[in-house]
Amino acid sequence: MKTFKICTLFLSVVIFAIGCMTQFNIIKENPKSVNLSSYNSIYVGWLDLGPNLYGHKPAEWITENRRNNVDGLQIYLKDALPGKKIIGAMSPADMYAGNADLQLQFKLNGKIKFENVFVKVCELPVEITYIDGKTGRVLYVSTVMATCVAPFPRNWKAQSFDGALDNDIYNLANGIAAKIKSGK
């Protein structure tokens, strides 16, 4: 019984530590430092989550893409950047119309990975291009990895692919917001 309690305690500590891992990592960036804090309005482009249906029917995957962009990334950025005006694409066809100080363009940089190896892990690799909305000049480009690892400190819905992907989108938005707020 004592061994069981010790193993349970150890396992709980390991799971808690994994759940508290950094959930947004910058893999590559150019330049290393850029001040984006003065931009007050931000256009959020469309993040195409790719042609892989991840078990969805085609119409469901289109709906899932829209939910993650409009009801996910844009809303999470609004929450993470109070005082900034967030404008976003409503569909993949929407193009930037020159109505913001900063434009964000997204490109899926590989395949979304969802695995169940001891704990559930979902990885979302994305390339983000930050463009001055008035001049069109590229200010900053980063390749990032948004990750969620059980037990998902934000919520427990991430036991499914859709929930884990939502957590990755949340982590992506918060990583972007941290970069914009940091001033470096």
PyMOL commands that set and color helices and strands:
alter all, ss='L'
color gray80, all
select helices_A, chain A and resi 2-19+58-80+157-159+161-182
alter helices_A, ss='H'
color red, helices_A
select strands_A, chain A and resi 24-30+41-44+85-88+102-108+113-116+120-132+138-149
alter strands_A, ss='S'
color yellow, strands_A
deselect
rebuild
show_as cartoon
